[in-house]
Amino acid sequence: MTSTDAGRRRLALPAGVSWSNYALLAIFVGLVVVFCLTVPHFATWANFANVLQRNSIIGIVACGMLLMIILGGFDLSVGAVGAASSVVAAALIVHVSMPFGIVAALLLGLVVGLVNGFFIAKIGINPFVTTLATQVLVTGIMFVGTAAQPVYGVPESFTWLGLGRIGPVPVPTLIFAAIAILTWAILRFTTFGHHIYIVGGNKLAARLAGINVDRVTILTYGLGGLFAGVAGVVLLGQTNIGQPASAGDWPLTAIAAVVVGGVPLSGGVGKVGGAVLGTLLLGVIANALNLLGVSPFWQPAVTGAVILVAVGIDSYQRRRLERR
């Protein structure tokens, strides 16, 4: 295969991603229609708002995960970062002030993300080992600092951030929408966003083109950590308790949402719309299963089957494109 042929095949991938997003949208709309007709109490705004509110946190994390997956990596520490941000925010809100607690929580997420990016880019440790080690480190420090006890005393007014609404729309959903729009704008309009795609597609070619791959990697992981910090603050708004043991399922759930959205783990391609639709699709399915009274033990199995089917269809479509 010549380099020209390889380039043509590489250029064909974004078209595959577009097809995947349209197919996922059709699946999502079809499922919503079926659930509205068959699941009791599903077709109400109260239920839709509940779905949005419950899944907006994972959606925020998924936006950061999307950036890192496009770059060719991922982050297993986002759960620990989210929990730590929630605990730090709670402690500082109680003992100092609300603005200081929020800012400190966001800075914590940013710093942990930058540290992950530094070890991946400068030291050369692969993302799995780096972020797994960070996850264990942050969790350990958090449990030592809190004696594994929740942090209480956050003012009741803070719950507006996680449980409040502006009109009929939950506040966490508006935050999720803002993060999604910001992520889209970064990827669509900024040089940094274009560099994320290039580095994820071919790191060596990016270096030869004069792109500072290390800086792009560090900043991308920094954004991923920052978004996890935002999610941690919103989580505190929903629970009103800084819980060290929370958010353990965030990394795999966020990765699943991005992958179901048609974004390959190989890097170089991906769209925000896919991550948003993947998040909502998994959330709608979980909600319908709850309303149908399906055992919680069966719900992960159904979610896993949905992931396999969605990724299988997307992978098959990509192979067809590559063979043309």
N, C-alpha and C positions, 0 to 999 in steps of 0.2 A: 504494500500500500504506500503510495507516495504521500509526501507532506501535504500536497494540495488536496488529495482525497481525505486525509485526516482532518484538514481544516474545514472541508465541506461538511463532514460528519459532525464536527464540533459545532458548526454553525446551525446544524439541524436541531440541536437539542433544545434551544429556547422555544422552537415551535412545538416540540413535544410537551414542554412545560405548559404552554398556553392551552393545548388540547386537554392536558390533565386538569387544569383549573376549570375549564368549561365543563368537563365531564363530572368533576367533583361538585360543581354548582348544581348540575342537573340531578345528581344523586341526592344532594342535600335537600333541594326543593321537593323532589319526589318523596323522600322519607318524611319530611314535614307534612306534606299532604296526606300521606298514608296514616301517619300518627294522629293528625287532626280528625280523620274519619273513623279511626278504630280505637284510640286510647281515650278513656274517660278523663275529662278535665284538662286535656292537653291543649285544646284550642281556646285558651283564655290568655288575656294579656298578663294576668297575675302569674301564670305559669311561665310564659315567655320571659317576663322580667326576672323571674327566679332563675331560669336557665342562664340568662345574660349575667346576672349578678354572681352566680356560683362559678361561672367559667371565665370571667373577665381576668381573674388573677393568673390563671394558666395562660390565657391569651397574651398577657403582658410578658410573661416569662418566655412564651413561644416566639415573640418578636425578637427578643435578644438571641434565643437559640437559633432562629432563622439566620441571623447575620453570621453566627459562628459556623453553622453548617454550610452556608454558601462559601465561607472561607476555607472549608475543608476540614473543620473540626467540630467540636461540641463541648459542652460544659456539664459535668456531673455534680458540680458544687453549687448550682443555683438554689437547690433546696436548703442547703446549710446556710447560704448567704441570705436567703429570704427569712429563715427562722432567726438568724442572728440579727438581721436588720430589725425585725419585729421586736426582739428582746431589747436591743439597744434603744430603739425608739421609745419603748414602754418605760424603761428605766429613766431615761433622760427627760421624758415628758413629765413623769411623776416628780423627779427631784430637781429639774432645772426649768425647762419651759417647752412648750409644744413645738415652736419653730426650730429650736435647737435640736430637739429629739429627731424631728423629721430630716433635717439637713445632715445630722450625724449618721442616720441610718442609710441615707443615699450615698454619702461619702464612703461608708463601710463597703457597700456593694461595689462602688466604683474601684476602690483600692484593691479589693480581693480580685476583681476582674483584671485589673492591670497587672497584678502579681502573676495571675495565671498566664496572661499574655507574655509577660517577661520570661517566665521559665520555658514556655513553648517556643518563643521566637529566639531568645538569646542563648539559652542553655541547651535547647534542642530536645527537651523531654516531650514525648508525644502527649497529645491532649488527654487521652484516657488516664494515663498515669498521673499527669499534673493535676487535673481537676478532681480525680479521685482522692489524691493526697490532700488537696486543699479542703475538700469536703470533710475528710476525717479530722484534719487539723482544726478547722473552724468549729466543727461540732464539739470536739474535745474541749477547746478553750471555752466555748459557750456553756457547756455543762459544768465545767469547773467554776466559772465565774458566777453561775446562778445556783450552784449546788443542785442542779437538775430540777429546780423549782420554778414554776411560772412567776412572772412579774405582774402583780396586780396594782390597781390604783389609778389606771388611766381614766381621765374624765369621761363621763358618759357622752359628752358632746362630740368626742372624737369618733364615735361610731357613725356619725354622718358620712365620713369618708368611705366607709365600707358598706353601710346599710342604707344610707340616705338616697334620695332621688331628687332630680331636677325635672319637674314635670312628671311624666310617666317613666322616665329613663333612669335606671340606677346609676349612681355616681361612679362605681367601679367600671361600668361599661363606657362611660364618657372618658375615663382615664385610659382604658384599653384602646378606645378609638383614637385618642390623641397620640398614644405610643405607636399605634399601627400607622397612622398618617406620618408621624415623624420618621419611622423606619422606611416607609415608602419613599418619602422625600429624599432621605439619605441615599438610598439605592438608585433612585431615578435621576436626581438632579445634581448630586455632588461628585466631585472627582474621587473623593474617598470611597464613596459607594461603588463607583465603577472599578476602583482598584480592588475592592473586596471580591468582585466577580473574577477579575483577572488573576488574582493570587489563588483563588479557589480553583480556577480552571487549570492553571499551569504555573506553579511557583517559580520554576526555573526561567520560563519565558518572561515572567513578570520582573524578575531580577535583571535579566538582560535588557528589558525595556526601560530600565532606570527607576523602577518603582521601589520604594523603601518597604520591602516586604515585612521586615521586623516591626516597623512602626504601624503598618496597617494591621498586623496581627495583634499587637498590644492594644491598640485603640479599639479594635473590634471586640476583644474579650472584655475590655473596660466597659463598653456599652452593654454587653451582655450582663455583666455584674451589676451595673447601674439599674438596668431594668428589673433584675431580680430584687434589688433593694427597694424599688418602687412597689413591686408586688408584695414585699414584706410589710411595708407601711400600710398598704391597702388591707392586707390580712389582719393586721392589728386593728384596723378600723372595723373589721367584721367580727372579731372575737373579743376585742377590748382587753385582751390578755397577751402578754409576751410569753409565748409557749416555746421552750427550747426544743420540744419533741415534734414540732409541726413541720409541714412542708417536705416530708421525706420522699413523697412520690412526685414532686415537681420535675426533677430531671427527666425521668423516663416518660412522664405524661407530656411534657413539652416537646420532647423529641418525637413522640408518637404523633402529636398534633401536626408538627411540621412535615413529617414523612407522609402521613395520610394526606396532607395537602399537596402532595406530588413533588416534593423537594428531595432529590437524591442525596444520600450521605456522601457521595463522591465529591461534591462541591462544584462550584462554578456556575450554577444555575439555581433559580428559585425566585419566588415572588411573595410579597406580603399577603396578597389575597389568598394564596394557598394555605398559609399558616393560620389565617383568620378562619377560613372555611373548615380547615381540619379541626381547629379548636371547637367551633360551633357544632360540627358534625358529631364529634365524640360526646359533647355535652348534651345534645338533643337525644342521642341514643341512650345515654345513662339516665336521663330524665324520664324517657318513655318506659324504660325498664322498671324504674322506681314506681311510676304510676300504675304499672301493670302488676305490681307486687312480686316481681321476679326476685328470687333470693339474691342477696348481695354476693354470695359465693359464685353465682353464675355470671354476674355482670362483667367481671374481668375476662371471662372466657369469650363472651360475646364481643367485647371490645377488641380482644386479640384477633378474633376472626375477621372483624371489620378491617383492622390494620392489614392483615395478610391479603385480603381481597383487594383493598385499595392499592396497596403497594404492588401486588401482583399484576393488576391491570396496567398500572403506570409503567412497570418494568417491561411488560410485554410490548407496550406501545413504543417505548424507547428502543427496544431491540429491532422492531420493524423499521423505525426511522434510520437506525444505524446501518441496516442492510441495504438501504436504497442507494 
